[in-house]
């Protein structure tokens, strides 16, 4: 069977509802966001200062870095407030059979 790139990440029941949950997969710290419109996944470390985004404030679709309060939209990674200027790294996510799955790129 061909590898389609999807990896089991965490049971849906294991994530904190309406919040962000940190999961390490294949040596990568990932943040799993439970939003009003679905599950989204990014690298857990802020690309501005290296802080753990899972320790930041999460509101709906926006995660705020705990270090400098820069914020990102978790749906597409775009920066929404300074001092961050570069998008954060996001990954495709889906829920299958009660499991959150992620497709890691590169």
C-alpha positions in Angstrom: 0.0 0.0 0.0 1.3 3.4 -0.9 2.1 5.8 1.9 -0.2 8.8 1.6 1.7 10.9 4.2 -1.0 11.0 6.8 0.1 10.2 10.4 -2.0 9.5 13.5 -1.4 12.3 15.9 -3.7 12.0 18.9 -7.2 10.7 19.7 -9.8 13.4 19.3 -10.9 12.7 22.9 -7.3 13.5 24.0 -7.3 17.2 22.9 -8.3 20.0 25.1 -11.7 21.2 23.7 -11.6 24.8 22.5 -8.0 25.1 23.3 -4.5 24.1 22.1 -2.8 20.8 22.8 0.9 20.0 22.3 1.9 16.7 20.7 5.3 15.6 19.6 5.4 13.6 16.4 8.5 12.3 14.6 10.7 14.7 16.5 8.5 17.7 15.8 6.7 19.7 18.5 3.2 20.3 17.1 0.3 22.4 18.3 -3.2 21.0 17.8 -5.9 23.7 17.8 -9.6 22.9 18.4 -11.4 25.8 16.7 -15.1 26.5 16.1 -14.5 25.5 12.4 -12.4 22.4 12.9 -9.0 21.0 13.9 -5.8 22.8 12.7 -2.1 21.9 13.3 1.1 24.0 13.3 4.6 23.7 14.6 4.4 24.5 18.3 7.4 26.9 18.3 7.0 30.5 17.3 9.1 31.5 14.3 9.8 34.9 15.9 11.2 34.1 19.3 11.1 30.3 19.6 8.5 30.3 22.4 6.1 27.4 22.8 2.8 28.6 21.3 1.0 26.0 23.4 1.7 28.3 26.4 0.2 31.3 24.6 -3.4 32.7 24.6 -5.7 31.0 22.1 -9.0 32.6 21.0 -11.1 31.0 18.3 -8.7 31.0 15.4 -5.8 33.1 16.8 -2.9 32.0 18.8 -0.8 34.6 20.6 2.8 33.9 21.3 3.5 34.1 25.1 6.9 35.8 24.5 6.2 38.9 22.5 2.4 38.7 22.0 2.6 38.4 18.2 -0.3 36.4 16.9 -1.1 34.0 14.1 -4.3 32.7 12.4 -4.1 29.0 13.0 -6.1 28.2 9.8 -3.4 29.3 7.4 -0.5 30.5 9.7 -0.6 34.1 8.6 0.6 36.7 11.1 -2.2 38.9 12.4 -0.3 41.2 14.9 3.2 42.5 15.3 6.0 41.7 16.0 5.6 38.6 13.9 5.8 39.1 10.2 6.3 35.6 8.7 3.6 33.0 8.6 4.0 30.1 11.0 4.4 26.6 9.6 1.0 24.8 9.4 0.2 21.2 8.3 -2.9 19.7 6.8 -5.1 18.0 9.4 -8.1 15.8 9.4 -10.1 13.6 11.8 -10.5 10.0 10.9 -12.0 7.2 13.0 -11.8 9.4 16.2 -8.1 10.3 15.6 -6.6 13.6 14.6 -4.3 13.0 11.7 -1.6 15.3 10.2 0.3 15.3 6.9 3.9 16.3 7.5 5.7 18.0 4.6 9.4 18.2 4.2 
